[in-house]
Amino acid sequence: MTPLDDLMRRVPAFKEWVPMWARVLSFLFCILVFQCSGGIYLASVSEMVGATALIQEDILMAGYASFIGMTMIFPILFRLKFRFPSRTILPVVAIGLIVGNIITMSTRSLPVLAVTCFFTGALRMWGTFECFSSIQLRITPTRNFAVFFPVIYLTVFGCIQFSGLVTTYLTYFYSWHYMHYLAVGLLLVVIVLSQWLLRKFYLRPPLPLFGIDWLGAVLWSVVLLLIAFAFNYGDYYDWFDSPYIRLALVCAALFLFLSLQRMWHIRHPYIEPETFKYRNFGTVVLLFFALNCLSATSTVLQGAFTGGILHYDSLNAISLNMPGLLGVVAGALLSLLLLARWQMSYKMVTFIGFVLMVAYQLVMYFIISPDMNIERLYLPLFLKNAGNVMIYVVLTTYLSQIVPFKHFFQALCAVGFVREGIGGPIASAAVGRVFKLTMQSNYYTLGGVLDAVNPLTGEVPFSAYFGELQRQAMLVSIKQVFGYAVLLGILFLILILFTRYARITHRVKLFRVPVVGRLFAINLSRERLEEAER
């Protein structure tokens, strides 16, 4: 272990008297708080719609803006880390998230809500990265990403499931504002801990934030926001019959052209063109989009089934997060075992993850029934979340192997265009459109026999058989679309089997730190050794 690694393993951002276990636990606590403290909480979307006079698409747009903000900050994370110490970063992030929570509680303006969520998403990623990068060598002394990424995605997806539970219970028994109050209180604790335990430690002399293509970041962000807007509001505005959707797509194409021209013609663009040229980079992007397509069925169809057919209230619906949380843990442990312990190929682990996702669609296809109990949903949700985490871990680890460190965070940003940016809205819009057309077709097919000649229409009140007609049409449509998802998933599995992965042995990524930083670490280690000898 080099002197620099030895120094970083001691987590030097803390004061000398803080024990090692407290250093690691403090950063883990900050990570959990940041991940559970977004500007918007989608688990309380129905209550926010009723309280703010916004529609559901407005709240979802704010959520997409938060995800896009998390994606767009990736290329400058290390520049920010080398410019500011942890003692400055954590309070800034916490204060920004507090302001964001206050604004989202009080505003009724969609542009203000979306912009606020964009910046809160960026701040969440900044704070999470600062904490994880500081304790990376405590998690894996060799910087093995096959060990590091399972821990990251276990934390991220686990917090998503857990924050949904907390938000729903606080909303049900009190008000949706109380989740914001809880987040603000926890962020105040983060500020106190950072000022009490941390010190101003620089790994190297502060690196100024010169040469960052801020305009390029704005252009890419506008492109993603416009595409997300078009596909999020497409059904509400009737797609291309609406001037808003046409204008959004035209502006997105224009800003995309400007972004590409800027990327090709300036010296240091926000995302360099070499990022997109690495072998199998496109394969990783397509696989993430395939994952979004298979995940969209749970967003669109499962909610329609549990709410429209089974009539679950919010507490019963959110209780399904518990088997989902167990699936997250199982997926992280399984990916850790397959990649780090058994060193299985990336292609095989990816295939196993998609098998679990297809198994979710298949089980849902067979268990859908109007009289089923809630326990029958535990297995498919467990499989879905386990497969989701496995695919995230293996594809991100594979990306770290095929892309050098110089472009790795830019590659994460580019992959995030689909993974967290526009992939979700596009997939959800496609599944929602197919479900809507299938629902209309089945409604007309089943309702064609309910005419004046049918004796049922004279014996049963109109409202009764009309409601049953809608119910049966929805059941058949949900099962039918899940069947389409199974066929699509099988097609994805076949494509994965025929995809050629770059042959890579499991190697450890070695990050070259600038000479100034290495000399600074060596000198600091010598000073501490001399102090210990005295």
C-alpha positions in Angstrom: 0.0 0.0 0.0 1.4 3.4 -1.0 1.8 6.2 1.5 -1.2 8.0 -0.2 -3.4 4.9 0.1 -2.4 4.5 3.8 -3.3 8.1 4.4 -6.6 7.9 2.7 -7.5 4.6 4.5 -7.3 6.5 7.8 -10.0 8.9 6.5 -7.9 12.1 7.2 -10.8 14.5 6.8 -11.6 13.9 10.5 -9.9 15.3 13.5 -7.2 13.2 15.1 -9.2 12.3 18.3 -12.1 10.8 16.3 -11.9 6.9 16.4 -12.0 5.0 13.1 -15.4 3.4 13.7 -16.9 6.8 14.3 -15.4 8.2 11.1 -16.9 5.4 8.9 -20.3 5.5 10.7 -20.5 9.3 10.4 -20.0 9.2 6.7 -22.4 6.4 6.3 -25.0 8.4 8.3 -24.5 11.4 6.0 -24.9 9.2 3.0 -28.2 7.8 4.3 -29.5 11.3 5.1 -28.5 12.7 1.6 -30.2 9.8 -0.2 -33.4 10.1 1.8 -33.5 13.9 1.6 -34.6 14.7 -2.0 -36.5 17.8 -2.9 -39.5 15.7 -3.9 -40.9 12.4 -2.4 -42.8 10.4 -5.0 -44.4 8.2 -2.4 -46.6 11.1 -1.4 -47.5 12.1 -4.9 -51.3 11.8 -4.5 -51.2 14.0 -1.3 -49.1 16.6 -3.0 -51.5 16.6 -6.0 -54.4 17.4 -3.7 -52.6 20.0 -1.6 -50.8 21.9 -4.3 -53.3 21.9 -7.2 -50.7 20.3 -9.4 -51.3 17.3 -11.5 -49.5 14.0 -11.2 -47.4 14.6 -14.3 -46.1 17.8 -12.6 -44.8 15.9 -9.6 -43.3 13.2 -11.8 -41.6 15.9 -13.9 -40.0 17.3 -10.7 -38.8 13.8 -9.9 -37.3 13.4 -13.4 -35.6 16.8 -13.0 -34.0 15.5 -9.8 -32.6 12.4 -11.5 -31.3 14.5 -14.4 -29.5 16.8 -11.8 -27.9 13.7 -10.2 -26.6 12.6 -13.7 -25.3 16.0 -14.9 -22.9 16.6 -11.9 -20.8 13.5 -12.5 -18.1 15.0 -14.8 -17.1 17.6 -12.2 -17.3 15.6 -9.0 -13.6 15.1 -8.7 -12.9 18.8 -9.6 -15.2 19.7 -6.7 -13.5 17.2 -4.4 -10.0 18.6 -5.2 -11.3 22.2 -4.7 -13.2 22.0 -1.4 -12.5 20.0 1.8 -15.2 17.7 3.2 -15.7 20.1 6.1 -17.0 22.6 3.5 -18.8 20.3 1.1 -21.1 18.6 3.6 -22.5 21.7 5.2 -23.0 23.3 1.8 -24.9 20.2 0.5 -27.0 20.0 3.7 -27.9 23.7 3.6 -28.8 23.5 -0.1 -31.0 20.5 0.5 -32.7 22.3 3.4 -33.5 25.2 1.2 -34.7 22.8 -1.5 -37.1 21.1 0.9 -38.5 24.4 2.1 -39.1 25.6 -1.5 -40.8 22.3 -2.6 -43.1 22.5 0.4 -44.3 26.0 -0.3 -44.2 26.5 -4.1 -47.1 26.0 -6.4 -45.1 26.8 -9.6 -44.0 23.9 -11.7 -40.9 25.7 -13.2 -39.7 26.6 -9.7 -40.4 23.1 -8.5 -38.5 21.5 -11.4 -35.5 23.8 -11.2 -35.3 23.3 -7.4 -35.4 19.5 -7.7 -32.7 19.6 -10.4 -30.3 21.3 -8.1 -31.2 19.2 -5.1 -30.6 16.1 -7.1 -27.1 17.4 -8.0 -26.4 18.3 -4.4 -27.5 14.8 -3.2 -25.0 13.2 -5.7 -22.3 15.6 -4.6 -22.7 14.8 -0.9 -23.0 11.1 -1.5 -19.9 11.0 -3.7 -17.8 13.0 -1.2 -18.7 10.5 1.6 -18.3 7.3 -0.4 -15.0 8.4 -2.0 -13.6 9.2 1.5 -14.3 5.8 2.8 -13.7 3.8 -0.3 -10.4 2.3 1.0 -12.2 1.2 4.2 -14.7 -0.8 2.0 -12.1 -2.2 -0.4 -8.4 -1.6 0.3 -7.6 -2.6 -3.3 -10.2 -0.3 -4.9 -12.0 -3.3 -6.4 -15.1 -2.0 -8.0 -16.7 -5.4 -7.9 -16.8 -4.9 -4.2 -17.4 -1.1 -4.1 -20.4 -0.8 -6.5 -22.5 -3.5 -4.7 -22.2 -1.4 -1.5 -23.1 1.8 -3.4 -26.2 0.4 -5.0 -27.3 -1.4 -1.9 -27.3 1.9 -0.1 -28.9 3.9 -3.0 -31.7 1.4 -3.8 -32.2 0.5 -0.1 -32.7 4.2 0.7 -35.3 4.5 -2.1 -37.3 1.6 -0.6 -36.9 2.8 3.0 -37.7 6.5 2.3 -40.9 5.4 0.5 -42.0 3.5 3.7 -41.2 6.5 6.0 -42.8 9.0 3.7 -46.0 7.0 3.3 -46.4 6.4 7.1 -45.7 10.0 7.9 -48.2 11.1 5.2 -50.9 8.7 6.3 -50.8 9.5 10.1 -49.8 13.2 9.9 -49.1 15.1 6.7 -46.8 15.0 3.6 -45.0 18.0 5.0 -43.7 15.9 7.9 -41.2 14.1 5.6 -39.7 17.4 4.7 -39.5 18.4 8.4 -37.8 15.1 9.2 -35.3 15.6 6.3 -34.5 19.2 7.5 -33.9 17.9 11.0 -31.5 15.2 9.9 -29.7 17.6 7.6 -29.2 20.0 10.6 -27.6 17.0 12.4 -25.2 16.5 9.4 -24.2 20.2 9.7 -23.4 19.9 13.4 -21.5 16.6 12.9 -19.4 18.1 10.0 -18.4 21.1 12.0 -17.7 19.1 15.2 -15.8 16.1 13.8 -14.2 17.3 10.5 -11.2 19.5 9.8 -10.0 21.4 6.8 -7.9 18.8 5.1 -6.7 19.0 1.5 -5.3 16.1 -0.4 -3.4 18.5 -2.6 -3.4 22.3 -3.0 -6.9 23.5 -3.9 -7.5 23.1 -7.7 -9.4 26.1 -9.1 -12.6 25.5 -11.0 -11.2 26.8 -14.3 -11.8 25.2 -17.7 -15.2 23.7 -16.9 -17.7 23.9 -19.8 -20.6 25.2 -17.8 -22.5 26.1 -21.0 -22.2 22.6 -22.3 -23.6 21.3 -19.0 -26.6 23.6 -19.4 -27.2 22.6 -23.0 -27.1 18.8 -22.2 -29.4 19.4 -19.2 -31.9 21.3 -21.3 -32.0 18.5 -23.9 -32.7 15.9 -21.2 -35.4 18.0 -19.5 -37.2 18.8 -22.8 -37.2 15.1 -23.8 -38.4 14.1 -20.3 -41.1 16.8 -20.6 -42.3 15.5 -23.9 -42.7 11.9 -22.9 -44.0 12.6 -19.4 -46.8 14.9 -20.6 -47.3 13.2 -24.0 -50.5 11.3 -23.0 -51.9 14.3 -21.1 -51.5 16.6 -24.0 -52.4 14.0 -26.7 -48.9 13.7 -28.1 -48.3 15.3 -31.4 -51.7 16.9 -31.5 -50.4 19.3 -28.9 -48.2 22.3 -29.8 -46.4 21.9 -26.5 -45.1 18.5 -27.3 -44.1 19.5 -30.8 -42.3 22.6 -29.6 -40.5 20.6 -26.8 -39.2 18.0 -29.3 -38.1 20.6 -31.8 -36.3 22.6 -29.1 -34.7 19.4 -27.9 -33.4 18.6 -31.3 -32.1 22.1 -31.7 -30.3 22.0 -28.3 -28.9 18.6 -29.0 -27.4 19.9 -32.3 -25.8 22.8 -30.3 -24.5 20.4 -27.7 -22.9 18.1 -30.3 -21.4 21.1 -32.1 -19.9 22.4 -28.9 -18.6 19.0 -28.0 -16.8 18.6 -31.3 -15.4 22.1 -31.6 -14.1 23.3 -28.2 -11.0 22.1 -26.5 -12.4 20.8 -23.2 -16.1 20.1 -23.6 -18.3 19.0 -20.7 -18.4 15.5 -22.2 -15.6 14.7 -24.6 -16.5 12.9 -27.8 -13.9 10.2 -27.0 -16.3 9.1 -24.3 -18.8 7.6 -26.8 -16.1 5.8 -28.8 -15.0 3.1 -26.4 -15.8 -0.4 -27.4 -19.1 -1.8 -26.1 -20.1 1.6 -24.6 -23.2 1.6 -26.8 -23.9 -2.0 -25.6 -24.0 -0.8 -22.0 -26.4 2.1 -22.9 -28.7 -0.3 -24.8 -28.8 -2.7 -21.9 -29.7 0.0 -19.4 -32.5 1.1 -21.8 -33.7 -2.6 -21.9 -33.7 -2.6 -18.1 -35.8 0.6 -18.1 -38.3 -1.0 -20.5 -38.7 -4.1 -18.2 -38.9 -1.9 -15.1 -41.6 0.3 -16.5 -44.2 -2.5 -16.2 -44.0 -2.3 -12.4 -44.4 1.5 -12.5 -47.4 1.5 -14.9 -49.1 -1.9 -14.6 -48.5 -2.8 -11.0 -49.9 0.5 -9.7 -53.0 0.1 -11.9 -53.5 -3.5 -10.6 -53.0 -2.8 -6.9 -55.0 0.4 -7.0 -57.7 -0.2 -9.7 -58.4 -3.9 -9.1 -57.3 -4.8 -5.6 -58.1 -1.3 -4.2 -55.1 -1.2 -1.8 -54.8 1.8 0.4 -51.4 3.6 0.7 -50.2 1.6 3.7 -50.9 -1.8 2.0 -49.4 -0.6 -1.3 -46.2 0.7 0.4 -45.8 -2.5 2.4 -44.7 -4.1 -0.8 -41.4 -2.1 -0.4 -40.4 -4.6 2.3 -39.9 -7.6 -0.1 -38.4 -5.1 -2.5 -35.9 -4.1 0.2 -35.0 -7.7 0.7 -34.5 -8.1 -3.0 -32.1 -5.1 -3.0 -30.0 -6.8 -0.3 -30.1 -10.1 -2.1 -29.1 -8.6 -5.4 -26.2 -6.7 -3.9 -24.9 -9.8 -2.1 -25.3 -12.0 -5.1 -23.5 -9.6 -7.5 -20.7 -9.3 -4.9 -20.4 -13.0 -4.7 -20.5 -13.6 -8.5 -18.2 -10.8 -9.5 -15.7 -10.5 -6.6 -15.6 -14.0 -5.1 -16.3 -16.3 -8.0 -15.1 -13.8 -10.7 -17.9 -14.8 -13.1 -17.9 -13.2 -16.5 -19.8 -9.9 -16.9 -21.9 -11.4 -19.6 -23.1 -14.2 -17.4 -23.9 -12.0 -14.5 -25.8 -9.6 -16.8 -27.7 -12.6 -18.2 -28.7 -13.7 -14.7 -29.9 -10.2 -13.8 -32.1 -10.0 -16.8 -33.4 -13.6 -16.1 -34.6 -12.3 -12.7 -36.3 -9.3 -14.4 -38.1 -11.6 -16.9 -39.1 -13.9 -14.1 -40.8 -10.9 -12.5 -42.9 -10.3 -15.6 -43.6 -14.1 -15.9 -44.8 -14.5 -12.4 -47.0 -11.4 -12.5 -48.5 -12.8 -15.7 -49.6 -16.0 -14.0 -50.7 -14.7 -10.6 -52.9 -11.7 -11.7 -56.3 -12.3 -10.2 -59.0 -10.1 -8.7 -59.2 -12.3 -5.5 -55.4 -12.7 -4.8 -53.8 -11.9 -1.5 -51.0 -9.5 -1.0 -48.4 -12.2 -0.1 -48.4 -13.5 -3.6 -46.8 -10.2 -4.8 -43.8 -10.7 -2.5 -41.9 -13.1 -4.8 -42.1 -11.2 -8.0 -41.1 -7.9 -6.3 -38.2 -9.7 -4.6 -37.0 -11.0 -8.0 -37.5 -7.6 -9.7 -35.4 -5.6 -7.2 -32.7 -8.3 -7.0 -32.3 -8.3 -10.8 -32.4 -4.5 -11.0 -29.5 -4.2 -8.5 -27.5 -6.9 -10.2 -27.7 -5.3 -13.6 -26.8 -1.9 -12.2 -23.8 -3.3 -10.4 -22.4 -5.5 -13.3 -22.9 -2.9 -16.0 -21.3 -0.1 -14.0 -18.4 -2.3 -13.0 -18.0 -3.4 -16.7 -18.1 0.3 -17.7 -15.2 1.0 -15.2 -13.1 -1.6 -17.0 -13.7 -0.5 -20.6 -13.4 3.2 -20.0 -10.2 4.8 -18.6 -10.4 6.9 -15.5 -9.9 10.1 -17.5 -13.3 9.6 -19.1 -15.0 7.3 -16.6 -17.1 10.0 -14.8 -18.0 11.5 -18.2 -19.1 8.0 -19.3 -21.2 7.7 -16.1 -22.9 11.0 -17.1 -23.5 9.8 -20.7 -24.9 6.5 -19.5 -27.0 8.4 -17.0 -28.7 10.1 -20.0 -30.6 6.9 -20.4 -30.2 5.2 -17.0 -31.6 8.1 -14.9 -32.5 10.7 -17.4 -34.8 10.0 -20.4 -34.9 6.2 -20.3 -37.5 6.1 -17.6 -40.0 8.6 -19.1 -39.6 7.0 -22.6 -40.2 3.5 -21.3 -43.1 4.5 -19.1 -44.7 6.4 -21.9 -44.3 3.4 -24.2 -45.8 0.9 -21.7 -48.6 3.3 -20.8 -49.4 3.8 -24.5 -49.5 0.1 -25.2 -51.7 -0.5 -22.0 -54.1 2.3 -23.1 -54.5 0.8 -26.6 -54.9 -2.7 -25.3 -57.5 -1.5 -22.7 -59.5 0.2 -25.5 -59.4 -2.9 -27.7 -60.4 -5.3 -24.9 -63.1 -2.9 -23.8 -64.7 -2.8 -27.2 -64.3 -6.6 -27.6 -65.9 -7.5 -24.3 -68.5 -4.8 -24.5 -69.7 -5.7 -28.0 -72.0 -8.4 -26.6 -73.7 -6.2 -24.0 -76.5 -4.9 -26.2 -80.3 -4.9 -26.0 -80.5 -8.5 -27.1 -78.3 -9.8 -24.2 -80.6 -10.8 -21.3 -78.0 -9.7 -18.8 -78.5 -6.1 -19.6 -82.2 -6.3 -18.6 -81.5 -8.1 -15.3 -78.5 -6.2 -14.0 -78.4 -2.4 -13.4 -76.4 -0.5 -16.0 -73.9 0.8 -13.5 -73.1 -2.7 -12.2 -72.3 -4.4 -15.5 -70.6 -1.3 -16.8 -68.3 -1.3 -13.8 -67.6 -5.0 -14.1 -66.9 -4.5 -17.8 -64.2 -2.0 -17.0 -62.8 -4.2 -14.3 -62.6 -7.3 -16.6 -61.1 -5.2 -19.4 -58.4 -3.8 -17.1 -57.6 -7.3 -15.8 -57.2 -8.8 -19.3 -55.2 -5.8 -20.5 -52.7 -5.9 -17.6 -52.2 -9.6 -18.1 -51.8 -9.1 -21.9 -49.2 -6.3 -21.5 -47.2 -8.4 -19.0 -47.2 -11.1 -21.6 -45.8 -8.7 -24.1 -43.1 -7.8 -21.6 -42.2 -11.5 -21.2 -41.7 -11.8 -24.9 -39.7 -8.6 -25.0 -37.6 -9.9 -22.1 -36.9 -13.2 -23.9 -35.8 -11.2 -26.9 -33.4 -9.2 -24.7 -32.0 -12.5 -23.2 -31.3 -13.8 -26.7 -29.6 -10.6 -27.7 -27.4 -10.8 -24.6 -26.3 -14.3 -25.4 -25.2 -13.1 -28.9 -23.6 -9.9 -27.6 -19.8 -9.9 -27.6 -18.3 -8.5 -24.5 -14.7 -7.2 -24.4 -12.6 -9.9 -22.8 -11.5 -8.4 -19.5 -9.9 -10.1 -16.5 -11.0 -8.7 -13.1 -8.4 -6.1 -12.6 -8.1 -3.4 -10.0 -8.4 0.2 -11.1 -5.4 2.2 -10.1 -6.0 5.9 -9.9 -2.9 8.1 -10.6 -2.9 11.0 -8.2 -1.0 14.1 -9.3 2.6 14.3 -8.1 1.8 17.2 -5.8 -0.8 15.1 -4.0 1.6 12.1 -3.6 4.4 14.2 -2.2 1.9 15.9 0.1 0.7 12.5 1.4 4.3 11.2 1.8 5.4 14.3 3.8 2.3 14.2 6.0 2.9 10.5 6.7 6.6 11.3 7.7 5.5 14.1 10.0 3.0 11.8 11.8 5.7 9.1 12.1 8.1 11.6 13.7 5.4 12.8 16.1 4.7 9.2 17.1 8.4 8.6 17.7 8.6 11.6 19.9 
